Amino acid sequence: MNLFALNQFLATCCESEDVPLTNFKEKCLLEGCCHCGNVKWTYDLPLESVTACNCTLCSRYGALWAYGYLEDGISVFGTTKAYQRDRKLNGYHFCVECGCIAYYLSNHRDDSGLLRIAVNLRLVTDPAQISFLPIDHFDGRDKFEDLPRDGRQVKDLWF
């Protein structure tokens, strides 16, 4: 995507063209896929930030998560294998061919009957779409709580 097309796209997703992009206030379609292309996801929800978790699993995956509910703004396609740890709350789904971690999916429906899901934004097909989003940090290793923002954006992790 060239810079002109990117700016036009971003202008349709943000409240104002005069405001630097910090989040998608309106729904914007993001697409992602694994390296070989066999596993894909779509994310069609407002997105104000991405989440980096430091738990023993997420820190190894290096994932940047965006959350929602399966088939309620997030869809996934393709054959995966799931890894489940400890209490087996979530299945971490990766491509059986290339091994990319694509998403995690709750193993239990919530009170509304929905399945919580988070897609790995490291697999987004157009990284420029999310480059200016702030990174929220979650302490999943020690305290299991949100940490204060430190001003970093996705573009600070990608070069």
C-alpha positions as CSV (number, residue, x, y, z in Angstrom):
1,M,0.0,0.0,0.0
2,N,1.5,3.4,-1.0
3,L,1.5,6.3,1.4
4,F,-1.3,8.1,-0.3
5,A,-3.5,5.0,-0.2
6,L,-2.6,4.5,3.5
7,N,-3.5,8.0,4.4
8,Q,-6.9,7.7,2.6
9,F,-7.6,4.4,4.4
10,L,-6.6,5.8,7.8
11,A,-8.8,8.9,7.2
12,T,-11.8,6.7,6.8
13,C,-11.1,4.9,10.1
14,C,-10.3,7.9,12.4
15,E,-12.4,10.7,13.8
16,S,-10.5,13.4,12.0
17,E,-7.7,13.7,9.4
18,D,-6.2,16.6,11.5
19,V,-5.6,14.3,14.5
20,P,-2.5,12.1,14.4
21,L,-3.6,8.4,14.2
22,T,-3.6,6.9,17.7
23,N,-6.5,4.5,17.3
24,F,-9.4,3.3,15.2
25,K,-12.5,4.8,16.7
26,E,-14.7,3.2,14.1
27,K,-14.6,-0.4,13.0
28,C,-11.7,-1.1,10.5
29,L,-11.1,-4.3,8.8
30,L,-7.7,-5.8,9.6
31,E,-6.6,-9.1,8.1
32,G,-3.8,-11.4,9.2
33,C,-2.3,-14.7,8.1
34,C,0.4,-17.0,9.1
35,H,3.7,-17.2,7.1
36,C,2.4,-20.0,4.7
37,G,-1.1,-18.4,4.4
38,N,-3.0,-21.5,5.6
39,V,-4.4,-19.8,8.7
40,K,-6.1,-16.4,8.4
41,W,-8.1,-14.1,10.7
42,T,-10.1,-10.9,10.2
43,Y,-10.7,-8.3,12.9
44,D,-13.6,-5.9,12.3
45,L,-13.9,-4.0,15.5
46,P,-12.8,-0.6,16.9
47,L,-9.2,-0.9,18.0
48,E,-7.6,1.7,20.4
49,S,-4.5,-0.2,21.3
50,V,-2.6,-3.5,21.2
51,T,-1.6,-5.6,24.2
52,A,1.8,-7.1,25.0
53,C,1.7,-9.6,27.9
54,N,4.8,-10.7,29.8
55,C,3.4,-14.1,31.0
56,T,5.7,-17.0,30.4
57,L,3.8,-18.0,27.2
58,C,3.2,-14.6,25.6
59,S,6.7,-13.4,26.2
60,R,8.0,-16.5,24.3
61,Y,5.5,-15.9,21.4
62,G,6.2,-12.2,21.2
63,A,2.6,-11.6,20.3
64,L,0.7,-8.4,20.2
65,W,-3.0,-9.1,21.0
66,A,-6.3,-7.6,19.9
67,Y,-9.3,-8.9,21.7
68,G,-13.0,-9.6,21.0
69,Y,-15.3,-12.5,20.6
70,L,-15.4,-15.3,18.0
71,E,-17.8,-14.5,15.1
72,D,-18.6,-11.2,16.7
73,G,-16.1,-9.0,14.9
74,I,-13.4,-11.6,14.7
75,S,-13.3,-14.6,12.3
76,V,-10.6,-17.3,11.9
77,F,-10.0,-19.6,9.0
78,G,-7.7,-22.6,8.5
79,T,-6.5,-25.7,10.3
80,T,-4.7,-25.1,13.6
81,K,-3.4,-27.0,16.4
82,A,-4.0,-25.7,19.9
83,Y,-1.6,-25.7,22.9
84,Q,-3.2,-25.5,26.3
85,R,-1.3,-24.9,29.5
86,D,-2.0,-25.4,33.2
87,R,-5.7,-24.7,33.9
88,K,-6.5,-24.9,30.2
89,L,-8.5,-21.7,30.1
90,N,-7.4,-20.9,26.5
91,G,-6.1,-22.7,23.5
92,Y,-3.2,-21.0,21.8
93,H,-3.7,-21.8,18.1
94,F,-0.9,-22.1,15.6
95,C,-0.6,-23.1,12.0
96,V,0.2,-26.8,11.6
97,E,2.3,-26.1,8.6
98,C,4.5,-23.1,9.5
99,G,4.0,-22.9,13.2
100,C,2.9,-19.2,13.5
101,I,0.8,-18.4,16.6
102,A,-2.3,-16.9,15.1
103,Y,-4.8,-16.5,18.0
104,Y,-5.9,-17.7,21.3
105,L,-9.4,-18.9,22.0
106,S,-11.2,-19.4,25.3
107,N,-12.1,-23.0,26.0
108,H,-15.3,-21.9,27.8
109,R,-18.2,-19.7,26.8
110,D,-18.8,-16.6,28.9
111,D,-22.2,-15.8,30.6
112,S,-23.5,-14.5,27.2
113,G,-22.5,-17.7,25.4
114,L,-19.6,-16.1,23.6
115,L,-16.1,-17.3,23.2
116,R,-13.3,-14.8,24.0
117,I,-10.6,-14.6,21.3
118,A,-7.4,-12.6,20.8
119,V,-5.7,-12.4,17.4
120,N,-2.0,-12.0,17.1
121,L,-1.5,-8.6,15.4
122,R,2.1,-9.6,14.5
123,L,0.4,-11.5,11.6
124,V,-1.4,-8.4,10.2
125,T,-1.0,-8.4,6.4
126,D,-0.4,-4.6,6.3
127,P,1.6,-3.5,9.4
128,A,1.3,0.2,8.4
129,Q,-2.4,-0.1,9.5
130,I,-1.5,-0.6,13.1
131,S,1.9,1.1,13.4
132,F,0.7,4.1,15.4
133,L,-1.4,2.2,17.9
134,P,-0.2,2.5,21.5
135,I,1.0,-0.7,23.3
136,D,-0.8,-1.6,26.5
137,H,1.3,-3.8,28.8
138,F,-0.2,-6.6,30.9
139,D,1.6,-8.2,33.7
140,G,0.6,-11.8,33.3
141,R,3.7,-13.1,34.9
142,D,3.5,-11.7,38.5
143,K,0.5,-9.5,39.3
144,F,-2.0,-10.3,36.5
145,E,-2.9,-6.7,36.1
146,D,-2.6,-3.9,33.5
147,L,0.5,-1.8,33.7
148,P,0.7,2.0,32.9
149,R,1.4,3.0,29.3
150,D,4.9,4.0,28.5
151,G,4.3,5.9,25.3
152,R,5.5,3.2,23.0
153,Q,3.6,2.4,19.8
154,V,3.7,-0.7,17.5
155,K,6.1,1.1,15.1
156,D,8.6,1.3,18.0
157,L,8.8,-2.5,17.9
158,W,9.0,-2.9,14.2
159,F,11.8,-1.5,12.0
